[in-house]
């Protein structure tokens, strides 16, 4: 294997020095050129500076062709945002860095936020504005802490201001809008929710399809120890960052980085290069603060020393779309800490030309010094920037690496030099607090016990006299008495993707109610009385308040159904679920005398009436379509509901499912009803036929009931066909009863007394063989009378 290839690295900071240093170790590379470079990349046997105007893309292309450059590696974001990678590709020169369209992920914060929303990448809530007044109004009235103010475009690190309060955030809008140097960048202002937690960085290599994730790192943006003082470009970093758990890293890889790469591929601008995710580890899991279209600085200086695989091989594989063929490995046993030495006055004005001494004394193998704001003159190295050097120490423990990095920084001297002494402190504190406990593995027994205590208070409200024992034992005990010849009816259920909407909106009670409703309403269809209910709550990380909200909803649902919450299972499974994910399953059991079992199919005849009980809205079905619609139309769940501006989409889409036990069970016990159909998945056309004999159909009159506004909106906004509506949604009827005409009046009066909205919506009639009837319902939106049919089979 011979060293033949020539590489050009574009940039002048410590990041580019680190890239040149790592690339120069490749057995495939003859020489690395750096433009414009610094004193650290000035002249060595394997890399040196070159004089190329990187702002002139044509000149870069010509220089690369003249030198026979095999690969261009772009360090900073600005050349990428201006399309350098595109020009190089057109000229047949390989470039490790994304195309101009893909670089928008950093160059336009508005684009990035729309992109994250579209591809369901977790991030802070936000809005964008051209008008300063509208942005300031949003800060005052947003349903979240709208304190983060960003210029949408590239602003050389000056485009983000975090207000300590609303007044400061309002002033920040004025500052960005009035700064003439940011006129283009701040044409659009992005207002974001202030997230709370620890900020970390996770980067990945990408070939446009596949990714290889780097170890997590943590940057230190503030100037002074203890995260005090103004923001900077970064005063140091460390890698590996123990604040990021294995579960978090898996979530970041699959739900953030891979989703972003998949999304850009779907948008027809595959992302080739390094994707940087700046993340906040919130109580609800990792969320994206920003994406960058390149290596981070100072993270690169502490990540690359841990890389085991040849960097050049990784980069060329990415360019060829073959990253999956290169096993990317890291030194699992080592840690790196980098401390930045800065000029006096930074991040404000500072003097240049200060002589730098002492770096030549750092001869131990653990040290690497990367230059940033340096220049060379007459054999001496002088300061020429705010951030001057990054001293990196690579050791077998984070504690040793942090101590060595400080020792190295103390060895270097120049007038006005200063540095932080607490780089990696948070990581060290995290490591010191760790122990081999069940809780450390992700399962919190104390949180589970706390939840049981909360549940006990809720379940007491639902107790029936037949219950023996209580919550927290090995099972639930229910005494089945009073029946002569009983049947037991069992139902297992869930709430589908309505759960995901509730999670996004952080509204959890409704899900508990719906979990009960779906089970007891179906038990009711057999003529049975729901007796008891159990649930499973399975999660990656138990959050007691969320689980308690869900159980509160379950408790209220059980009260409404006169059904005992007799027990359940709460399981933390960090190896199977992401930290912020959870799922729910229900089990309910009911009983009835065998002679009252429904449906009484043989008794249903032509001329029987169909009584429809109104739904409260969407109930729990069709949410895959609903979520897709909301995303496709760029709505948020906090947006006003278009057909009733006094409500939000969240309000109407998370309306609890109706529970029909109290209104319907007395009618079943009186024998008035021959069949009952709960209108769930499959809508009217697939649920009513489940209770019909094969020779009969049901004719429904669409003018006899009103479709809820939310379903009208879904039909119109989604331009859904009549058949799609009928087979997906309840269309305004949550339950349908079939009865003899002689009982119609008694049924409607009894339902009215319970507060139920119900009406005669159709009749049973004979099915003509050989006729295929298309069901129509969309006309209900404009309240036209329209007949449509529910048949047991297509003949």
Secondary structure, 3 states (H helix, E strand, C coil): CCCCEEEEEEECCHHHHHHHHHHCCCCCEEEEEEEECCHHHCECCCEEECCCCCCCHHHHHHHHHHHCCCEEEECCHHHHHCCHHHHHHHCCCCEECCCCCCCHHHHCHHHHHHHHHHCCCCECCEEEECCHHHHHHHHHHCCCCCCEEEECCCCCCCCEEECCCHHHHHHHHHHHHHCHHHCCCCCCEEEECCCCCEEEEEEEEEECCCEEECCCEEECCEEEHHHEEEECCCCEEEECCCCCCHHHHHHHHHHHHHHHHHHHHHCCCCCEEEEEEEEEEECCEEEEEEEECCCCCCHHHHHHHHECCCHHHHHHHHHHCCHHHCCCCECCCCEEEEEEEECCCCCCCCCCCCECECHHHCCCCCEEEEECCEEEECCEEEECCCEEEEEEEEECCHHHHHHHHHHHHHHCECCCCECCCCCCHHHHHHHHHCCCCCCCCCCCHHHHHHHHHHHHHHHHCCCCCCEECCCCCCCCEECCCCCCCEEEEEEEECCCCHHHHHHHHCCCHHHHHHHHHHHHHHHHCCCCEEEEEEEEEEECCCCHHHHHHHHHHHHHHHHHHCCEEEEEEEEECCCCCCCCCEEEEEEEEEEEEHHHCCCCHHHCCCCCEEEEEECCCCCCCCHHHHHHHHHHCCCCCCCEECCEEEEEHHHHHCCCCCCCHHHHHHHHHCCCEEEEEECCCCHHHHHHHHHCCCCEEEEEECCCCCCCHHHHHHHHHCCCCHHHHHHHCCCCEEEEEEECHHHHHHHHHHHHHCCCCEEEEEEEEECCCCCCCCCCCHHHHHCCCCEEEEECCCC
